[in-house]
Amino acid sequence: MFVSITNEPRPYPWGSTRLLAEYLGRAPSGTPEAELWLGTHEGSPSRVTDGEHAGLALSAAIEALGGRQPAMLLKVLAAGEPLSLQAHPDAARARAGFDREEAAGIPRDAPHRSYRDPFPKPELIVAVTPFEALSGFRPQQDAQRVFDALATIDARIAPVAERVRAGDALGWLLSGDPEVAAAVAAVTSSRAAMAAELPVEADTVARLSATHPGDPGILVALLLNRLSLAPGEALFLPAGNLHAYLAGLGIELMGPSDNVLRCGLTAKHVDVAELLAVVDSTPLVEPRLPAQALDGAIAYRPPAPFELRRIQGEHRVDGGRGLLLAVAPARLTVDGEPRELAGAGAAWIDSDQPFTVASAAAWLALERDTP
């Protein structure tokens, strides 16, 4: 099965006005373009572009062809401003939360809904441009070093340092305590003083205070690993990983879910209690996911039921189900039939037989039976 597909970018306010358009080889729209979704998720389903099913949603075309729906979602993400601080649930909590909100009669598109589907959302992102992100909690001694240094700059930050030392900083920072607001104001006004000893943290505070002044998420961010990814470097974000993307263009692959639990840096629904129930505060020493070289491709294989391949040449796949984004023109052979995609073309492939993809620049997301 080979089905060519397309979609329109999501216009979230944090989206870049140029990165996504430039990467896909078209003129910018002049408005934020945050994410291009490729898949069947009802939040932004892809559409078929040609053949007898042209114009149908991909899910309808797959059903008509007797196939099985994708168990993943591929995105191009373009962050012009920081995204919210967020985490995603595991499978059991996603199902329980979805069933609870369905029983309560909360519309799935309601702004205050936390669980929009019953699926987990393990997430992989590969940097296309230099990419700035926060991912997972830094080692406790490193966080302590940062907040002890900040407390010497402004005494209003000392209560945070004490909470970090006690190991209960996150919940308190999200509690609404007046001391938290004072500490946020203190760290925001201390950016210049921070720059010499804590340049990375000063940059984080500058970025976040510019878009979300006074938000306690500014302090939460300093508990996390700050990462500068070079093009081709990747992060894997399992259930419970607290993270935020700050700037840059990347290719994202995830479970077929839009379940996002937020705790700050957003005007959207914040569900602190639910986030605290799912977040994993175990220190994450090395958030990056290494890549593996293949013939004509680079593979990113996280502990999840999917993998992502960056194709730069001719690459043979031993059959399977996948979403393909061809940034440059691509030639394929699927089920013995030659196929072509123009630059910025996309397709759903489902074949029991080996198939080939030849392109100077393409991304192939593949399902895997086991993590």
C-alpha positions in Angstrom: 0.0 0.0 0.0 1.3 3.4 -1.0 -0.9 6.5 -0.2 0.4 10.0 -0.9 -0.7 12.6 1.7 -0.6 16.2 2.7 -1.6 18.5 5.5 -1.6 22.2 6.6 0.6 23.5 9.4 -0.8 24.2 12.8 -0.8 27.9 13.6 0.1 27.8 17.3 1.4 31.2 18.5 4.9 29.8 19.5 5.5 28.7 15.9 8.2 30.2 13.7 7.1 32.4 10.8 9.8 31.1 8.5 11.6 27.8 9.6 8.9 25.3 8.5 8.2 27.0 5.2 11.8 27.4 4.3 12.6 23.8 5.2 9.7 22.6 3.0 10.8 24.9 0.1 7.9 27.3 0.0 7.3 31.0 0.8 6.5 31.8 4.4 2.8 32.6 5.1 3.7 35.6 7.3 2.0 33.9 10.3 3.3 31.4 12.8 3.6 27.9 11.5 4.3 25.6 14.4 3.7 21.9 13.4 3.0 19.9 10.3 1.2 16.6 11.3 1.5 13.5 9.2 -0.8 10.7 10.4 -4.4 10.0 11.3 -4.9 11.8 14.6 -8.2 13.5 14.6 -6.6 16.8 15.9 -5.1 17.4 12.4 -5.6 14.4 10.1 -3.6 14.1 6.8 -5.5 14.0 3.5 -4.9 11.9 0.4 -3.5 13.9 -2.5 -4.1 11.6 -5.6 -5.6 8.4 -6.8 -9.1 7.1 -6.3 -9.2 8.3 -2.7 -7.9 11.8 -3.3 -9.4 14.3 -0.9 -10.3 11.7 1.8 -8.7 11.7 5.2 -5.9 9.2 5.4 -7.8 7.1 8.0 -10.7 6.7 5.6 -8.5 5.7 2.7 -6.7 3.1 4.8 -10.0 1.7 6.0 -11.2 1.5 2.3 -8.1 -0.3 1.4 -8.4 -2.8 4.2 -5.3 -1.6 6.1 -4.6 -0.9 9.7 -4.4 2.6 11.1 -0.9 4.1 12.0 0.1 3.7 15.6 2.3 6.8 15.4 2.3 10.4 14.4 5.1 12.2 12.5 5.6 16.0 12.8 7.8 18.8 11.6 8.1 21.2 14.5 9.2 24.8 14.2 9.6 26.7 17.5 10.0 30.4 17.2 9.3 30.8 20.9 9.4 28.4 23.9 6.7 25.8 24.3 5.0 25.0 27.5 6.6 23.0 30.3 4.9 19.6 29.9 5.0 15.9 30.4 3.0 13.0 28.8 1.3 10.0 30.5 2.1 6.3 30.2 -0.5 4.0 28.6 -2.3 3.1 31.9 -2.7 6.7 33.0 -3.7 7.9 29.5 -6.5 5.3 29.3 -7.7 6.1 32.9 -7.6 9.8 32.3 -9.4 9.6 29.0 -12.1 7.4 30.4 -12.6 9.7 33.4 -13.0 12.8 31.2 -15.3 10.9 28.8 -17.5 9.8 31.6 -17.6 13.4 32.9 -18.9 14.6 29.5 -16.0 16.9 28.8 -15.9 17.6 25.0 -12.6 16.3 23.5 -11.8 19.8 22.1 -12.6 21.6 25.4 -9.7 23.9 26.4 -9.7 22.5 30.0 -9.5 18.9 28.9 -6.2 17.1 29.8 -6.7 13.7 28.0 -7.9 14.0 24.4 -7.3 10.4 23.5 -6.6 7.1 25.3 -3.0 6.7 24.1 0.5 7.3 25.6 2.8 9.8 23.8 6.4 8.7 23.9 8.3 11.2 21.9 11.5 11.4 19.8 12.8 14.6 18.3 15.8 15.0 15.9 17.2 18.5 15.3 17.2 19.8 11.8 18.6 23.2 12.7 20.5 24.1 15.9 17.8 23.3 18.5 17.4 24.4 22.1 15.5 22.3 24.6 14.9 21.4 28.3 14.6 17.7 29.0 14.5 15.8 32.3 15.8 16.8 35.7 19.4 17.6 36.0 21.4 15.8 38.8 20.4 17.1 42.2 23.9 18.4 43.0 24.0 20.4 39.8 20.6 22.0 40.5 21.8 22.7 44.1 24.9 24.4 42.7 22.8 26.7 40.4 20.3 27.8 43.1 23.0 28.2 45.8 24.8 30.6 43.4 21.6 32.4 42.6 20.8 32.8 46.3 24.1 34.7 46.8 23.0 37.1 44.1 19.6 37.8 45.6 18.4 36.5 49.0 14.8 36.1 47.7 16.0 33.0 45.8 17.3 31.3 49.0 13.9 29.6 49.8 14.2 27.8 46.4 17.7 26.7 47.2 16.4 25.3 50.5 13.6 23.4 48.7 16.1 22.0 46.2 18.3 20.8 49.0 15.2 19.1 50.7 14.2 17.5 47.4 10.7 18.9 47.2 11.2 21.9 45.0 8.9 21.1 42.0 5.6 20.8 43.9 6.3 23.9 45.9 7.3 26.0 42.9 3.9 25.2 41.4 1.9 25.8 44.6 1.3 29.5 44.3 3.3 30.4 47.4 4.1 34.1 47.5 7.8 33.3 48.1 7.8 31.7 44.6 6.6 34.9 43.0 9.3 36.8 44.8 12.0 34.3 43.7 10.8 34.5 40.0 11.1 38.3 40.2 14.5 38.0 41.7 15.9 35.6 39.2 14.4 37.6 36.3 16.1 40.8 37.5 19.4 39.0 38.1 20.0 37.9 34.5 23.0 40.3 34.0 24.6 39.2 37.3 24.1 35.5 36.4 25.8 35.8 33.0 29.4 35.4 34.2 29.0 32.3 36.4 25.8 30.8 35.0 25.6 31.9 31.3 23.4 29.0 30.1 20.9 29.5 32.9 21.0 33.3 32.3 20.0 32.6 28.7 17.2 30.3 29.8 15.8 32.9 32.1 16.1 35.6 29.4 14.2 33.5 26.9 11.4 32.4 29.2 10.9 35.8 30.9 10.6 37.5 27.5 7.5 35.4 26.6 6.1 34.4 30.0 7.1 37.1 32.6 6.5 36.2 36.2 5.7 32.5 35.4 7.0 30.0 38.0 8.0 27.8 35.1 11.1 30.0 34.8 12.4 28.5 38.1 11.2 25.0 37.2 13.2 25.3 34.0 16.4 25.7 36.0 15.8 22.3 37.6 16.0 20.7 34.1 18.8 19.8 31.7 19.3 22.6 29.2 20.4 21.1 25.8 21.8 22.7 22.6 21.4 20.1 19.9 23.4 20.2 16.7 21.6 19.1 13.5 21.2 15.3 13.5 21.3 15.0 17.4 18.2 13.6 19.0 16.3 13.4 22.3 13.9 10.7 23.5 11.2 11.8 25.9 9.5 8.8 27.6 6.4 9.1 29.8 6.9 11.4 32.7 9.8 13.4 31.2 9.3 17.1 32.0 10.5 19.1 29.0 10.0 22.1 26.8 11.4 23.1 23.4 12.8 26.6 23.3 13.8 27.3 19.7 14.6 25.5 16.4 13.4 23.1 13.7 13.1 19.4 14.4 11.4 16.2 13.2 9.2 14.7 15.8 8.0 11.1 16.0 5.6 10.0 18.8 2.7 7.8 19.7 -0.6 8.7 18.1 -1.6 11.0 20.9 -2.2 14.6 21.8 -2.2 14.1 25.6 -0.2 17.0 27.1 -0.1 17.8 30.8 1.2 21.3 31.3 2.6 23.1 34.4 3.7 26.5 33.1 5.0 28.7 30.3 1.6 28.7 28.6 -1.7 30.3 28.3 -3.3 26.9 27.8 -4.9 24.7 30.4 -2.5 23.9 33.3 -3.2 20.8 35.3 -0.6 20.8 38.1 -2.0 18.0 40.1 -2.2 15.6 37.2 1.3 16.6 36.0 2.8 15.9 39.4 1.1 12.5 39.4 2.8 11.5 36.1 6.2 13.4 36.2 9.3 11.4 36.7 11.8 13.4 38.8 14.6 10.8 38.5 17.8 12.7 37.4 18.6 12.3 33.7 22.3 12.4 33.2 22.4 12.0 29.4 19.2 12.9 27.6 20.6 12.5 24.1 19.7 9.4 22.0 22.6 8.1 19.9 22.0 7.3 16.2 22.9 4.2 14.2 24.4 4.3 10.7 22.7 2.2 8.0 23.2 1.9 4.3 21.8 5.1 2.9 20.3 6.2 6.2 20.8 7.1 9.8 18.4 5.4 12.3 17.1 6.7 15.7 15.8 3.8 17.7 14.4 4.7 21.1 12.8 2.3 23.6 9.4 2.8 22.0 7.3 1.0 19.3 8.7 3.1 16.5 11.9 4.3 14.9 12.9 7.2 12.7 15.3 7.0 9.7 17.0 10.0 8.0 17.5 8.9 4.4 20.3 10.4 2.4 20.9 8.1 -0.5 19.3 4.9 -1.6 17.9 2.9 1.3 16.2 -0.6 1.5 13.6 -1.4 4.1 12.7 -4.9 4.9 9.0 -4.3 4.7 6.8 -2.6 7.3 4.4 0.3 8.0 5.7 3.8 7.8 5.1 7.6 7.3 7.5 9.2 4.8 8.3 12.8 4.4 10.5 13.6 1.3 12.1 17.0 1.8 13.9 16.5 -1.6 12.4 14.5 -4.4 12.2 10.8 -3.8 12.0 7.7 -5.9 10.5 4.5 -4.4 9.7 1.0 -5.3 6.8 -0.4 -3.2 5.1 -3.7 -3.8 7.1 -3.9 -7.1 5.6 -0.6 -8.3 7.7 2.5 -9.0 6.6 5.6 -7.1 7.7 9.2 -6.9 7.3 12.1 -4.5 8.2 15.7 -5.2 10.0 17.7 -2.6 7.9 18.3 0.5 5.8 15.3 -0.5 4.6 12.7 2.0 3.1 9.2 2.0 1.8 6.3 4.1 3.4 3.0 3.2 2.3 -0.5 4.3 4.0 -3.4 2.7 4.9 -7.0 3.7 7.6 -6.9 1.0 11.0 -5.0 1.1 10.8 -1.6 -0.5 13.3 1.1 -1.4 13.5 4.8 -1.0 16.0 7.0 -2.8 16.3 10.6 -1.8 18.9 13.3 -1.0 16.8 14.2 2.1 13.8 12.3 3.5 12.5 11.0 6.8 10.9 7.6 7.3 9.0 6.8 10.5 8.6 3.0 11.0 6.5 1.0 13.4 8.2 -1.6 15.5 6.6 -4.6 17.1 8.7 -4.4 20.3 10.4 -1.4 21.9 
